[in-house]
């Protein structure tokens, strides 16, 4: 029997694929036709072409599978077609979980996000039980992921053996697009970050996050959520760590939030009404930066055995991968 992984070509999904293969598992990768498969090229797996919006392709992909890791999501902080985010993230999740239920799958892990976890107003680390504030749903991506998590919880209540994991901010190699966090590393390397915002994130090595998915499949309780995170770091702490890794100077100028917000509004208007291209300063990203996204992953550490390897090492791997793949000058 095989394990199906959606989002297999992406940053986190390809890390999950590698962990499964390292465990000797048979893997089937759901891939949309035309998708860049660089992250999984050469791996010993089966490709199933399909689309989360196409129920028939999902039914076909799940044939001969007994487990599912649904890591796929449309991760965008800006898109002219807002419906696409919901079609993939919400309705796509509903379709793949319905197909899994119809096939009688034994174990399912759904990849949510810490964006669906409540935040403490004093910026202390939040956990799975922190009350959720809908006001923190600052963009369509986060709204869609929140709705998708509710879909997954609904299936769990109906008896589907689905465990939910909430990754914080994975960092490491093969951030091919890159993710917004990878973009921070890239902007630092390319000297495109003259100032920083007073915000913070919880970081985790992408390999540890992927291992957390498998541990959730093995040890997690259906219908429960597990934060997959490690180290809380302010943005300036992240930048100073990158300075230590690369020898490049971190910016020391703190940008007022209102300046970043104004830039986001202007860039958004230009993108929506003139260029049709993604804004240089995504308004959604600025709004997210209003909150310190600090989290306590002790439940996953204690209940699942989530690894807590060095975040600094993961950042160094990300830096080296970006340089090796010509995203940034090799001399930096």
N, C-alpha and C positions, 0 to 999 in steps of 0.2 A: 504493500500500500504506500501511497505517496502523500506528501504534504504540499498543499497549494499555498503559494505566497503571492499576494497581490502587491503592487508597488515594488516589484522585485528589481527593477532597474534603477530605482532611486537611491538616495544616500542611505537612509535607514533600512529600507527593504533589502538592498543588496547585502548589507551587513547581517541581516537576519538569515538570508540565504546562505552566506558563508558559514555562519554558526551551525546551521542545520547540516550542511554538508560535512563540516568538521566532526559532527556527531554520528556520521554514517547514515544520515537520513536520505531517502529518495525525495527529490524536490521537483515540483512542477511550478514553473514561473508563469504567471499571467502577464502577458505583454500586449500592449496595443500595437497594431501594425504601424510602422513608421517611427516608433520610439527608439531613441538612442540606447542601444544595449551594451555600451562600453563597459558598464559596471559589472556585467555578468558574462561577458564574452570569455570563452575558454573554460567555463565551469561545467562540471559534469551534472547537467540537469536537463529536464524536458521543458520545452517551450510550449505554452498553450496560448494561442492568439485570441484575444477577446477584449471586451470593453465593459466597464462597470455599468454602462447604460443599456447593455444588451443582455437580457436575462438568458436567452438561449445560449450565448457564448459562455456564460458563467456556469450554467448547468453542465455544459460539455467539459469545461475546464475542471470541474469538481469530480468528474468520473474517475473512479479508482482511487479517490483520495479519502483519507480518514481524518485529516486535520487541516485546518485553515489558519493562516496568519494574514489578516486583512490590514496591511500597512499602507495601502494606497490612499492618497488624498490629493486633491487639487490644492496645492499650497501657493496661494498668490495673494499679495497685499493690494493688488490693483488689477482690475480687468473690466473692459467695457461691457462684456457679457456677464452680468452678475448671476444670471440663471445657471450658467455652466458650473459655478462653484457648488450650488445646491444640488444640481443634477448628479454630480459625481460624488460629492461628499455625503449627502443625505440620502438621496434616492438610490445611489450606487451601493451604499452600505445596506439599505433595506433589501435591495435585490440580491446581493451576495449572501446575506444572512438567511434570506428566505430560501435561496438555493441550497445552502448548507443544511438548513432544517429539512428540506425535502429529501436530501441525500442521506440524512441520518448521520451526519458527521459526529465523531466522538469528542472532539476538542476543537475549540475555536478561540483565537486571541484577536481581539479588536484593538487597534492602535488609535487611541484618542490623543489628548494633549493636556498638559497642565493648564492650558487656557480654559478648561472646563472645571477647574478646581477653584474654590474660593480663595480670596486673598485677605491677609490681615492688614488692617489700616495702618498699623504701626510698622509695617514692612518686616515683621518677624516671620519666620518660615511657616507656611501653611501646610496642612496635611489633608488627607482624603475626607476628613470630617468638617473642615472649615466651611462655614456657611457661604453659599455662592451668591454673588452680587451680579445681577444681569447687566448692570452699568459697565462692567469690565469687558463686555462683548463689544469691543470697539471697532470691529470691521466684519465684513461678510465671511471671511475665512473662519474667524472664531465663532461667529453665529452658526455657521454651517456645521462646524465640528461639535458644537454644543448640541445641536439638534440631532446629529448623527449618533452621539453618545446616548441620547435619550432613546433612539431607535434600538441601539444595542442592549440597553438596559431592559427595554420592553421585551425583546426576544428572550433575554435571560429569565425574566419573570414568567414567560410562557413555557420555560423548560429547556431552552436551547443552552447547551453547555459552553457559554461564551464568557471568557474572562477579559476584563478591560484593563489595559495599561495606559498610563498617562506619562509619556516621556516629557522631560523638561527641555533641555537644549543640547542635543547631541553634537559633538564636535569630533573631527578626525578626518581620515582620508576618504577620497571618492565622493566629495561633496560637489557633484558634477554640475549642478545648475548655476550657481550655488544657492543654498538656503540663505535666509536673511542673516543668520549668524555667520555663515561662511563669508557672506558679503562684508561683514565687519572685518574679518581677518584679511580679506582681499583689499579692502579700502585702506587698511593699515599698511599692508605690504606695498601697495601702489601709491602711497603717500597722498591719498584722497580724503584724509580725515583731519582737517585743520583744528577741529574742536570736538568735544564730547558732551553728551547729555548726562545728567545725574540720574542714572537708572541702574538696574541690576538684573541679573539672570542666574538661574541655576544651571550649571553645566554638567555633562556626563560624557565620558568616552563613548563614542558610537558603538564600539564593540561590546562594552558593558551593557549599553542599552539594548542591543540585539540579544545578548545573553539573557537579559531580564525578560524578554519576550518568551524565550524557551522555558525559563524557570517558571513563568506564569502559567504556561501550558501544563507543566508537570506538577506544580504545587499550588497554583492559584485556585481560589474558590469561585465558581461560576457566579456571575452577577456582582462580584466585588471589583473595586478599582485599586490599582497599585501605581503609585508615583515612581517612575524610573528616573531618578536624579542622583546628584552627588554633591557638588560644591556650589554654594552661593557666592557670587562675585559681583561687585559693582562693575560698571563698564570701565571705569578708570583702572580698576584692578586687573581686568582682562587686558587692557591696553598696556599696562606696565609689565604684565607677564609676557606679552608679545615683544615688548622692548627687550626684556631679558633674553628671550629666545633668539631674536634676530639681530640685536644691536642697533635697530632703528629707534629713533626717539618717539615716544608716545606724545600725543598732544597734551598740553597742559592748560588749555583754555576751555573753561566750562561754558557751554552755550545755554543761555536762558531758554526755558521751555517755550515761551511765547515766540521767540525767534524761529525755532524749529517748526512750530505749529504754523506760523505765517508762511514759511517756505513751503511747507507741505500743501497748504491751501493753493498757493500760486502754481506749484508744479502739477497738482491735481487738475486744476482748471485748464492748464496748457495741454495736458494729456487728453482730457475728456473732449475738449473743443477744438484743438488745433492739430496736434501731432498723431493722436491715436496710439502713441507708444507709452510704455510704462514710465511713470514719473521718476525723475532723478531722486526726489525726496518723497517717498510714499507717505501720504497723510495717515494711512492706517498704521504704519510703522511708528510714526511720531506719537500717535495716540496710545499705542501699546507701551511706549517708553515712559508714559506717565506713571506706570506702576512698577514697583520693584517685585519681580517675579521670583521670589524666594520660597523654597519648598523643602519640606522634611520628608525624605525618602525612607525613614526608618522602618515603616511597615514592610516595604519590599525587601529591605536588607534583612530584617528579622524573619519574616515569613517565607521569603523566596530564596534568600541567600544572594541578593543582587550584589555583584562585584562593585568595588569602589576604587578603581585604579586611578592613577594620577591624571587630573585634568590638564595640568601643565604639559604632560607628555602627549596627551591627545591634541592639544593646541599645536605642539611642535610637529606632530604627524600631519596635521592639517596644513601648516606652513610648508612643510617639505613637499607634500602632494601638490599643492598649488604651484609651487616653483617647478617641480618636475614635469608638470603638465602645462606649463607655459601660461598660466593665469597671471603670473607675476614675474618680474625679472629675477633670474636665477642668482644674480649677484647680491640681492638684498639679504 
